[in-house]
Amino acid sequence: MSRIKINALLFCALLLCCNCQKEEVTPPDLVEPESGLPTIIPTGEERYLNEKSSYIFNQDVLHTFELQIPEEDLAKINADPAAEEYVEGMLIFEGDTISPVGVRYKGSIGGFVDCVSGSDWSNPSGHKTCTKLSMKVKINWEGREEKFFKLKKLQFHSQNLDPSQMHDRLGYWLFRQMGVPAPRSTHAKLLINGNYSGLYALVEQIDGRFVQHNFDDDDGNLYKEVWPLSMKGAPHSEQHYLNALKTNEDENPSVALIRDFGQRIADASDADVPRIIQEMMDIDEIISLAVVDRTIRNDDGAFHWYCNGGTCTNHNYYWYEEPNEKELHLIPWDLDNAFDNIIFPFNPITPIADEWGETSNNCEIFSHGIWGIPQWSASCDKLTGGWTTFEEEFEAKKQEFINGPFAAAQVDELLNTWSNQIRAATIEASKAHADAISEAEWDAALEKLKRQVDYARNR
């Protein structure tokens, strides 16, 4: 459908809606541009402007979202999803239309595996071949100041690598129950141009909105995937930290806090590292993160150091630094591969060789797993090694986790409740798309997840 037709249909629909409204309600203004999608100016009374984000992440509701994208723009992003290029669209939610918004596909390498036409899975390219791909919707598009339930962005994760459709939701819930700042997550149905695309994991964007929701001291820096120390044990350059900065609108932002933390760790003796960690981190919080991460085998996160060309780095995490408290917080991210390596068969790419606190090959790079992928022991990192010295705290938090949020009755009840909530949507997707998971396949994956959780709890 052309942009002109979309605009005309939208305009007519708005006119009909306005004619049906009570007289005291003022309809939103619609500004018709010469080309492209209309700009809808809200009245200020819309629900999405006045309620909090807890409405979107309500665990008891399966929300439905609809995107309208001009066909030529949809074809453009379908031709090269890995480019992650934004196009304009409209977001429709419970009777309200937000237009325009930015829409793009998103994902790291794993997000495009077997879903684009290119032959090299490690370098995604080519056109879209799967019905579902993870998507990001940018509400603050082209300077829009209005938020959507206090949010600037929405993230719909395809769950293509997670047949249980539960890794994100369960993993983040477990982190949060243990006091770790982590995204909220639930499920959502997504329609694109009137067609049901499928069931997605709706995962909270880690940005300034996330910071405000989780920290009272919310004017600090948020960084994505930059570690305080390099593999060689030295802090990075100032520019390296600035390149990873995701918040802070100051003209000349300072990265002194995280860089000084790295420098202090680098300069300290091994015996002094725990003291510095205690000064600049919440020990309960970071040990809780380690307990959950290692128990659910989040082997594609901050404790997996992948190596290439003699250099090793980790990924799938954020850092937030509280400027007044001068405290740093590690935030987990991207859990679609969590739980995979608890029982055989293991994910061939992600398994970590070492248990918590162990090291391999005298802290030199080594190959591991059936594919022989090079990695480096996380505990060889001076900061991570410092965390592993809090052995009593780790054992205490592990028991708290196993007897609390990770207890059998608790997890079983959650999985049963959530699976009942999304069953109809899963079946609907399987009937609509040949590449959607069938109900039988999904049930089998759920049973496997339950076995994985039981094994992890009792090992």
C-alpha positions as a printed NumPy array, in Angstrom:
array([[  0.   ,   0.   ,   0.   ],
       [  1.389,   3.426,  -0.9  ],
       [  2.056,   6.185,   1.603],
       [ -0.718,   8.275,   0.069],
       [ -3.243,   5.501,   0.586],
       [ -2.065,   4.899,   4.147],
       [ -2.324,   8.607,   4.952],
       [ -5.764,   8.847,   3.401],
       [ -7.042,   5.821,   5.306],
       [ -5.619,   7.111,   8.554],
       [ -7.109,  10.549,   8.017],
       [-10.549,   9.065,   7.274],
       [-10.317,   6.774,  10.299],
       [ -9.48 ,   9.699,  12.526],
       [-12.399,  11.69 ,  11.142],
       [-14.782,   8.824,  11.819],
       [-13.349,   8.411,  15.301],
       [-13.744,  12.119,  16.007],
       [-17.392,  12.08 ,  14.863],
       [-18.102,   9.258,  17.293],
       [-16.463,  10.882,  20.304],
       [-18.303,  12.832,  22.974],
       [-18.286,  16.575,  22.474],
       [-16.108,  17.305,  25.492],
       [-13.199,  15.245,  24.146],
       [-10.815,  17.121,  21.868],
       [ -9.353,  14.849,  19.185],
       [ -5.624,  14.913,  18.478],
       [ -4.424,  17.224,  15.75 ],
       [ -3.238,  15.635,  12.544],
       [ -0.623,  17.401,  10.466],
       [ -0.561,  16.053,   6.919],
       [  2.92 ,  16.385,   5.413],
       [  3.594,  16.684,   1.72 ],
       [  4.972,  13.162,   1.79 ],
       [  5.483,  10.411,   4.346],
       [  3.368,   9.569,   7.374],
       [  1.159,  12.084,   9.159],
       [  2.308,  13.72 ,  12.355],
       [ -0.315,  13.213,  15.057],
       [ -0.174,  15.828,  17.799],
       [ -1.678,  14.389,  21.008],
       [ -4.182,  16.279,  23.141],
       [ -2.422,  15.45 ,  26.384],
       [ -5.3  ,  13.312,  27.625],
       [ -4.07 ,  10.088,  26.038],
       [ -3.506,   7.198,  28.401],
       [  0.014,   6.591,  27.118],
       [  1.005,  10.111,  28.185],
       [ -0.311,   9.829,  31.718],
       [  0.401,   6.328,  33.001],
       [  3.659,   4.758,  34.111],
       [  5.682,   2.062,  32.41 ],
       [  4.432,  -0.495,  34.928],
       [  1.295,  -0.709,  32.756],
       [  3.34 ,  -1.939,  29.79 ],
       [  5.304,  -4.454,  31.872],
       [  2.311,  -5.748,  33.827],
       [  2.986,  -9.465,  34.222],
       [ -0.725, -10.28 ,  34.274],
       [ -1.536,  -8.85 ,  30.816],
       [ -0.622,  -9.904,  27.28 ],
       [ -0.608,  -6.64 ,  25.345],
       [ -1.031,  -6.299,  21.588],
       [  0.908,  -3.696,  19.604],
       [  0.491,  -2.793,  15.949],
       [  2.969,  -1.164,  13.6  ],
       [  1.993,   0.443,  10.314],
       [  4.968,   0.842,   7.988],
       [  4.697,   2.082,   4.385],
       [  5.194,  -0.922,   2.135],
       [  8.192,   0.552,   0.33 ],
       [  9.906,   1.233,   3.655],
       [  9.081,  -2.219,   4.984],
       [ 10.572,  -3.69 ,   1.801],
       [ 13.669,  -1.548,   2.358],
       [ 14.433,  -2.862,   5.846],
       [ 13.457,  -6.407,   4.83 ],
       [ 16.093,  -6.254,   2.086],
       [ 18.89 ,  -5.675,   4.628],
       [ 17.784,  -6.186,   8.252],
       [ 21.342,  -6.334,   9.6  ],
       [ 21.87 ,  -2.722,   8.521],
       [ 19.575,  -1.817,  11.43 ],
       [ 18.374,   1.272,   9.576],
       [ 15.368,   3.18 ,  10.887],
       [ 12.31 ,   3.947,   8.776],
       [  9.186,   5.826,   9.78 ],
       [  6.089,   4.051,  10.979],
       [  3.04 ,   4.41 ,  13.187],
       [  2.518,   2.686,  16.524],
       [ -1.068,   1.777,  17.385],
       [ -1.857,   0.69 ,  20.928],
       [ -5.244,   0.343,  22.617],
       [ -6.937,   2.951,  20.473],
       [ -4.105,   5.488,  20.383],
       [ -1.885,   6.134,  17.364],
       [  1.596,   7.595,  17.746],
       [  2.9  ,   8.891,  14.441],
       [  5.561,   9.018,  13.261],
       [  7.901,   6.745,  15.195],
       [ 11.189,   5.158,  14.127],
       [ 11.207,   1.425,  13.412],
       [ 14.12 ,  -0.889,  12.687],
       [ 15.241,  -4.464,  13.042],
       [ 17.78 ,  -5.134,  15.778],
       [ 20.086,  -7.855,  16.959],
       [ 23.651,  -8.989,  17.376],
       [ 24.954, -11.935,  15.395],
       [ 22.63 , -14.345,  17.189],
       [ 19.577, -12.282,  16.371],
       [ 20.024, -12.889,  12.644],
       [ 21.174, -16.542,  12.655],
       [ 19.254, -18.485,   9.971],
       [ 17.05 , -15.446,   9.393],
       [ 18.923, -13.585,   6.643],
       [ 19.989, -14.886,   3.247],
       [ 23.746, -14.336,   3.649],
       [ 25.806, -17.519,   4.026],
       [ 28.177, -16.3  ,   6.771],
       [ 26.34 , -16.507,  10.113],
       [ 29.161, -14.608,  11.842],
       [ 28.67 , -11.619,   9.53 ],
       [ 24.901, -11.3  ,   8.963],
       [ 23.854,  -9.967,   5.562],
       [ 21.212, -10.347,   2.904],
       [ 17.44 , -10.152,   2.935],
       [ 15.048, -11.267,   5.659],
       [ 14.085, -14.953,   5.543],
       [ 12.245, -15.391,   8.88 ],
       [  8.796, -14.096,   9.696],
       [ 10.004, -12.655,  12.985],
       [ 13.068, -10.55 ,  13.646],
       [ 13.705,  -8.504,  16.761],
       [ 12.495,  -4.929,  16.373],
       [ 13.076,  -1.59 ,  18.052],
       [ 10.504,   1.21 ,  18.063],
       [ 11.876,   4.667,  18.773],
       [  9.176,   6.844,  20.331],
       [ 11.465,   9.876,  20.6  ],
       [ 11.738,   9.999,  16.822],
       [ 12.894,  13.204,  15.158],
       [ 12.857,  15.181,  18.396],
       [  9.493,  13.97 ,  19.758],
       [  9.35 ,  14.879,  23.438],
       [  6.277,  12.846,  24.4  ],
       [  6.967,   9.501,  26.048],
       [  5.008,   6.27 ,  25.675],
       [  4.071,   5.242,  29.215],
       [  7.236,   7.095,  30.312],
       [  9.334,   5.111,  27.804],
       [ 11.398,   6.374,  24.865],
       [ 11.837,   3.025,  23.124],
       [ 10.167,  -0.352,  22.839],
       [ 12.091,  -3.55 ,  22.133],
       [ 10.444,  -6.659,  20.741],
       [ 12.753,  -9.704,  20.892],
       [ 11.919, -12.417,  18.377],
       [ 12.929, -15.351,  20.625],
       [ 13.977, -17.249,  17.495],
       [ 16.813, -18.934,  19.411],
       [ 14.601, -19.727,  22.389],
       [ 11.882, -22.298,  21.603],
       [ 10.658, -22.15 ,  25.214],
       [  9.908, -18.426,  24.721],
       [ 10.743, -17.929,  28.407],
       [ 14.463, -17.195,  28.715],
       [ 14.224, -13.401,  28.719],
       [ 11.187, -13.158,  30.94 ],
       [ 12.291, -15.733,  33.515],
       [ 15.945, -14.703,  33.56 ],
       [ 15.32 , -11.011,  34.093],
       [ 12.652, -11.775,  36.698],
       [ 15.16 , -13.88 ,  38.653],
       [ 17.804, -11.149,  38.535],
       [ 15.341,  -8.534,  39.724],
       [ 14.048, -10.729,  42.541],
       [ 17.609, -10.931,  43.846],
       [ 18.006,  -7.154,  43.897],
       [ 19.99 ,  -6.846,  40.666],
       [ 19.075,  -3.861,  38.443],
       [ 17.861,  -5.634,  35.313],
       [ 15.309,  -4.897,  32.582],
       [ 11.659,  -5.746,  33.054],
       [ 10.309,  -8.219,  30.537],
       [  6.986,  -9.697,  29.541],
       [  5.401, -11.064,  26.357],
       [  3.566,  -9.136,  23.658],
       [  1.738,  -9.8  ,  20.409],
       [  2.881,  -7.737,  17.428],
       [  0.989,  -6.949,  14.228],
       [  2.732,  -5.387,  11.24 ],
       [  0.529,  -3.721,   8.614],
       [ -2.471,  -5.629,   9.9  ],
       [ -0.78 ,  -9.043,   9.797],
       [ -0.024, -10.992,  12.952],
       [  3.758, -11.309,  13.109],
       [  3.844, -13.414,  16.248],
       [  4.658, -13.505,  19.936],
       [  7.67 , -11.514,  21.118],
       [  9.497, -10.87 ,  24.377],
       [  8.942,  -7.217,  25.243],
       [ 12.165,  -6.235,  27.018],
       [ 12.809,  -2.899,  28.697],
       [ 15.376,  -0.713,  26.978],
       [ 18.385,   0.049,  29.157],
       [ 18.575,   3.832,  28.856],
       [ 17.907,   6.963,  30.884],
       [ 14.327,   5.833,  31.565],
       [ 15.667,   2.568,  32.963],
       [ 18.139,   4.46 ,  35.142],
       [ 15.412,   6.71 ,  36.548],
       [ 13.258,   3.691,  37.342],
       [ 16.035,   1.818,  39.167],
       [ 18.242,   4.454,  40.819],
       [ 17.559,   7.503,  42.975],
       [ 20.956,   8.885,  41.965],
       [ 20.004,   8.988,  38.279],
       [ 22.222,  11.67 ,  36.708],
       [ 25.204,   9.425,  36.083],
       [ 26.734,   7.707,  33.09 ],
       [ 25.383,   4.559,  31.49 ],
       [ 27.827,   2.539,  29.382],
       [ 27.275,  -0.409,  27.057],
       [ 29.839,  -3.208,  26.814],
       [ 32.954,  -1.467,  28.066],
       [ 34.865,  -3.203,  30.863],
       [ 36.853,  -1.177,  33.428],
       [ 39.963,  -3.15 ,  32.449],
       [ 41.228,  -4.598,  29.207],
       [ 42.267,  -8.234,  28.969],
       [ 45.81 ,  -7.051,  29.673],
       [ 44.718,  -5.53 ,  32.97 ],
       [ 44.914,  -1.835,  32.076],
       [ 42.134,   0.775,  31.945],
       [ 41.079,   1.954,  28.5  ],
       [ 41.571,   5.366,  26.953],
       [ 39.107,   8.111,  27.809],
       [ 37.739,   7.989,  24.257],
       [ 37.062,   4.279,  24.567],
       [ 34.71 ,   4.926,  27.485],
       [ 33.127,   7.902,  25.739],
       [ 32.357,   5.725,  22.721],
       [ 30.4  ,   3.36 ,  25.006],
       [ 28.479,   6.147,  26.765],
       [ 24.689,   5.84 ,  26.369],
       [ 23.491,   8.7  ,  28.565],
       [ 24.682,  12.088,  29.812],
       [ 23.868,  15.074,  27.637],
       [ 26.613,  17.27 ,  29.072],
       [ 28.724,  19.001,  26.478],
       [ 31.892,  17.498,  27.925],
       [ 30.889,  14.375,  29.872],
       [ 33.384,  12.978,  32.329],
       [ 34.235,   9.275,  32.402],
       [ 36.568,   9.703,  35.356],
       [ 34.607,   7.484,  37.756],
       [ 34.747,   4.255,  35.754],
       [ 38.249,   4.946,  34.458],
       [ 39.578,   5.695,  37.966],
       [ 37.929,   2.525,  39.215],
       [ 39.754,   0.558,  36.534],
       [ 43.019,   2.319,  37.351],
       [ 42.695,   1.579,  41.062],
       [ 42.033,  -2.099,  40.356],
       [ 44.981,  -2.219,  37.936],
       [ 47.361,  -0.644,  40.449],
       [ 46.216,  -2.663,  43.467],
       [ 47.693,  -5.873,  44.765],
       [ 45.44 ,  -8.899,  44.574],
       [ 44.909,  -8.625,  48.332],
       [ 43.705,  -5.009,  48.031],
       [ 41.273,  -5.544,  45.135],
       [ 38.357,  -6.744,  47.361],
       [ 38.652,  -3.605,  49.494],
       [ 38.374,  -1.353,  46.415],
       [ 35.388,  -3.35 ,  45.19 ],
       [ 33.664,  -2.874,  48.548],
       [ 34.294,   0.868,  48.373],
       [ 32.832,   1.306,  44.891],
       [ 30.26 ,  -1.47 ,  44.456],
       [ 27.299,  -2.942,  46.321],
       [ 28.664,  -6.364,  47.303],
       [ 25.237,  -7.935,  47.844],
       [ 24.18 ,  -6.765,  44.397],
       [ 27.216,  -7.911,  42.408],
       [ 27.434, -11.275,  44.183],
       [ 23.703, -11.773,  43.596],
       [ 24.282, -11.059,  39.905],
       [ 27.081, -13.631,  39.82 ],
       [ 24.941, -16.245,  41.595],
       [ 21.997, -15.867,  39.219],
       [ 24.199, -15.602,  36.128],
       [ 26.191, -18.74 ,  36.938],
       [ 23.171, -20.747,  38.119],
       [ 21.131, -20.131,  34.958],
       [ 24.279, -20.511,  32.805],
       [ 24.058, -17.142,  31.122],
       [ 27.132, -18.163,  29.153],
       [ 26.844, -15.382,  26.592],
       [ 27.145, -12.586,  29.127],
       [ 29.747, -10.615,  31.043],
       [ 31.64 , -13.707,  32.224],
       [ 32.315, -15.102,  28.749],
       [ 35.454, -13.635,  27.193],
       [ 35.502, -14.425,  23.471],
       [ 38.856, -14.179,  21.721],
       [ 39.86 , -13.156,  18.223],
       [ 43.35 , -12.401,  16.966],
       [ 44.878, -12.617,  20.421],
       [ 42.459, -10.14 ,  21.994],
       [ 39.569, -11.171,  24.251],
       [ 36.489,  -9.196,  25.244],
       [ 33.146,  -9.86 ,  26.906],
       [ 29.72 ,  -8.502,  25.967],
       [ 25.986,  -8.331,  26.768],
       [ 26.088,  -6.034,  29.789],
       [ 25.86 ,  -2.368,  30.791],
       [ 27.471,  -0.33 ,  33.57 ],
       [ 25.79 ,   2.47 ,  35.465],
       [ 27.728,   4.784,  37.753],
       [ 26.016,   6.778,  40.49 ],
       [ 27.825,  10.135,  40.583],
       [ 26.952,  11.151,  44.131],
       [ 27.371,   7.735,  45.707],
       [ 30.416,   7.072,  43.499],
       [ 29.2  ,   3.522,  43.067],
       [ 29.181,   1.314,  39.977],
       [ 26.532,  -1.223,  38.997],
       [ 26.781,  -4.06 ,  36.478],
       [ 23.555,  -4.704,  34.525],
       [ 22.863,  -7.998,  32.687],
       [ 21.618,  -7.963,  29.107],
       [ 20.473, -10.349,  26.336],
       [ 19.404, -13.604,  27.983],
       [ 18.13 , -15.583,  25.002],
       [ 21.001, -18.069,  25.402],
       [ 20.625, -18.403,  29.17 ],
       [ 19.743, -21.883,  30.519],
       [ 21.141, -23.501,  27.343],
       [ 24.252, -25.018,  28.897],
       [ 22.801, -26.515,  32.069],
       [ 22.197, -29.989,  30.627],
       [ 23.212, -31.655,  27.371],
       [ 22.941, -30.832,  24.496],
       [ 24.911, -27.633,  24.999],
       [ 24.898, -24.559,  22.828],
       [ 28.003, -25.093,  20.626],
       [ 29.047, -21.428,  20.714],
       [ 28.512, -20.119,  24.227],
       [ 29.671, -22.652,  26.883],
       [ 32.121, -21.334,  29.463],
       [ 34.833, -23.81 ,  30.433],
       [ 35.297, -22.697,  34.041],
       [ 33.149, -22.774,  37.128],
       [ 32.99 , -19.615,  39.229],
       [ 36.479, -18.722,  40.448],
       [ 38.3  , -21.291,  38.302],
       [ 40.828, -20.553,  35.566],
       [ 42.208, -22.579,  32.655],
       [ 45.465, -22.786,  30.68 ],
       [ 47.431, -20.544,  33.062],
       [ 45.312, -17.582,  31.986],
       [ 46.314, -17.94 ,  28.354],
       [ 43.785, -18.195,  25.493],
       [ 42.471, -21.701,  24.892],
       [ 39.905, -23.435,  22.694],
       [ 36.739, -24.871,  24.191],
       [ 33.567, -26.656,  23.155],
       [ 32.776, -28.902,  20.225],
       [ 33.59 , -26.05 ,  17.83 ],
       [ 36.871, -25.189,  19.555],
       [ 36.002, -21.51 ,  19.934],
       [ 38.812, -19.506,  21.606],
       [ 38.08 , -18.044,  25.032],
       [ 39.802, -16.708,  28.131],
       [ 38.948, -17.444,  31.758],
       [ 36.864, -14.67 ,  33.297],
       [ 38.55 , -15.049,  36.681],
       [ 41.853, -14.088,  35.051],
       [ 40.335, -10.611,  34.794],
       [ 41.491,  -8.814,  37.924],
       [ 38.063,  -7.348,  38.688],
       [ 36.164, -10.604,  38.234],
       [ 38.873, -12.405,  40.171],
       [ 38.269,  -9.956,  43.004],
       [ 34.552, -10.765,  43.038],
       [ 35.295, -14.475,  43.311],
       [ 37.108, -13.925,  46.641],
       [ 33.78 , -13.209,  48.354],
       [ 33.211, -16.929,  48.839],
       [ 31.05 , -16.803,  51.972],
       [ 28.834, -14.131,  50.461],
       [ 28.491, -16.194,  47.277],
       [ 27.413, -19.33 ,  49.157],
       [ 24.938, -17.37 ,  51.274],
       [ 23.396, -15.694,  48.227],
       [ 23.225, -19.022,  46.413],
       [ 21.172, -20.536,  49.218],
       [ 18.966, -17.445,  49.337],
       [ 18.4  , -17.741,  45.6  ],
       [ 17.706, -21.488,  45.557],
       [ 15.327, -21.325,  48.516],
       [ 13.661, -18.123,  47.323],
       [ 13.056, -16.959,  43.736],
       [ 14.561, -20.136,  42.233],
       [ 12.593, -22.54 ,  44.449],
       [ 10.74 , -25.253,  42.55 ],
       [  7.26 , -24.148,  43.577],
       [  7.977, -20.534,  42.658],
       [  9.446, -21.181,  39.212],
       [  6.897, -23.858,  38.308],
       [  4.03 , -21.521,  39.187],
       [  5.535, -18.717,  37.091],
       [  6.115, -20.918,  34.048],
       [  2.644, -22.399,  34.255],
       [  1.018, -18.986,  34.618],
       [  3.003, -17.418,  31.799],
       [  2.571, -20.385,  29.451],
       [ -1.187, -20.258,  29.952],
       [ -1.069, -16.551,  29.194],
       [  0.719, -16.987,  25.851],
       [ -0.564, -20.378,  24.654],
       [ -3.32 , -19.021,  22.422],
       [ -0.939, -16.459,  20.89 ],
       [  1.634, -19.196,  20.218],
       [ -0.96 , -21.405,  18.525],
       [ -2.213, -18.453,  16.491],
       [  1.325, -17.797,  15.214],
       [  1.872, -21.465,  14.326],
       [ -1.275, -21.427,  12.197],
       [ -0.32 , -18.179,  10.482],
       [  3.348, -18.857,   9.666],
       [  5.144, -21.991,   8.494],
       [  8.326, -21.048,  10.371],
       [  6.584, -20.412,  13.714],
       [  7.073, -22.928,  16.489],
       [  4.31 , -25.515,  16.811],
       [  2.459, -26.037,  20.062],
       [  4.023, -29.493,  20.445],
       [  7.548, -28.148,  19.876],
       [  6.921, -25.357,  22.329],
       [  5.573, -27.722,  24.994],
       [  8.664, -29.902,  24.577],
       [ 10.924, -26.858,  24.95 ],
       [  9.062, -25.813,  28.1  ],
       [  9.549, -29.254,  29.604],
       [ 13.234, -29.095,  28.754],
       [ 13.504, -25.694,  30.464],
       [ 11.868, -27.131,  33.581],
       [ 14.397, -29.996,  33.591],
       [ 17.227, -27.498,  33.157],
       [ 15.984, -25.43 ,  36.084],
       [ 15.605, -28.528,  38.299],
       [ 19.119, -29.686,  37.445],
       [ 20.591, -26.251,  38.085],
       [ 18.796, -26.049,  41.43 ],
       [ 20.023, -29.424,  42.655],
       [ 23.528, -29.742,  41.211]])
